[in-house]
Amino acid sequence: MKINSISYNHLFDIMKSMAHLENLELSGSTSGENLDSGHKLKQLFGHSQNVELENPVSPTYTASVNKILATFNDDNNGFWPNVTCSIKYERAYLSAFGYAK
């Protein structure tokens, strides 16, 4: 799915309407808060078997890549085993693969 300036709430509504979606590839740009958080993204996509984030660009309010990565890596269930992140001009560029065990 290619997105353009979508907010967390709108993406939440879209994902709610696709409750049986098993595989998702997401790329594009987002707007608003929460889309640079592994916790919030797991809430959105946790019902899917496989999720691939292909560099969605998200505004971020932190200047720390480590702070963003910590929200993906502290999950005891290991939904996000492979995540990279960079920050340029207050935008987070994520690449991640998630899967339900």
N, C-alpha and C positions, 0 to 999 in steps of 0.2 A: 504494500500500500504506500503510495507516495502522498505525503501530506504537505500542506503549505500554510504556515501561520495558524496552526490549530492549537487550541488551549487544552489543558488537562481535562477540564469539565466536558468539552466537546468530544475529546477522544474517549473519555469514560462512557459517554452516551453511545458512541459508535461501538465500542467493545461490548457494552451491555447488550446491544442488539445482535451481536454475533457470539452468543454464549457457547456455541458448540465449535467454534473455530479451533482447529488443532495446530495449524502452522501459520506463522505471520512473519513477513519481512516488512520492516518499516523504514522509510527514509524520508527526507525532506526537512522542513523547518517547523518549529513549534513556537508558541508564544505563551507568556505567563509563567507562573511558578510551577514547581513540582516535577517538571520533566527532566531534571538533572539529578533525580533521586532514585536510587535503586529500589528503595522501599515503596515509593509511590508507583513506580513502573511495574513492580511485581504485583501490586494491587490491580493494576490495569490488565496485565497479561498473564497472571498466575494460573488462569484456567486453561491456557493453551499448552500444548505439549512442547512446542518449539517456537522460540521467538528470536528473530535476528534484527538487531538495530543496525542499520547501515548508515552511520554518520548522521543521524538526525541532529540538527542544530537547535540548541535550546538556550534561551537567555539564562544567565546564572548570576546569582548574587554573592557568590564566593569566588575568590581569586585562587583557591587552592584545589588543584587536581586531586591531591590526596584526600581532601575532605569529601569530594564527590565520590571517589572510588571507594571510600569507607562505607558509603551507603549501599554499595553493591556487594562488598566483600564480607560484611558482618552477618550475613544471612546464614543461619545454622543449617538450613535445608539445601544450600548451594544452588539456588535457582540461577544465579549469574556466575558461572564458572570462569568466563573469559570476557573481560571488559578492558577497554582502553579509553582514555579521555585526554583531550587537550582543551585549552582555553585560549581564545583569541578575541579581543575586543568585547569582553563581557559576554561571550557566547561559548557554550560548552559543545564540543564535538565528541559524540559518543560512538563507540563501536562496541557492540555487546552481543553475546549469544546467551540465551536463557532457555532452560528446559525443566519441565516438571519431572520429578523422579517417581 
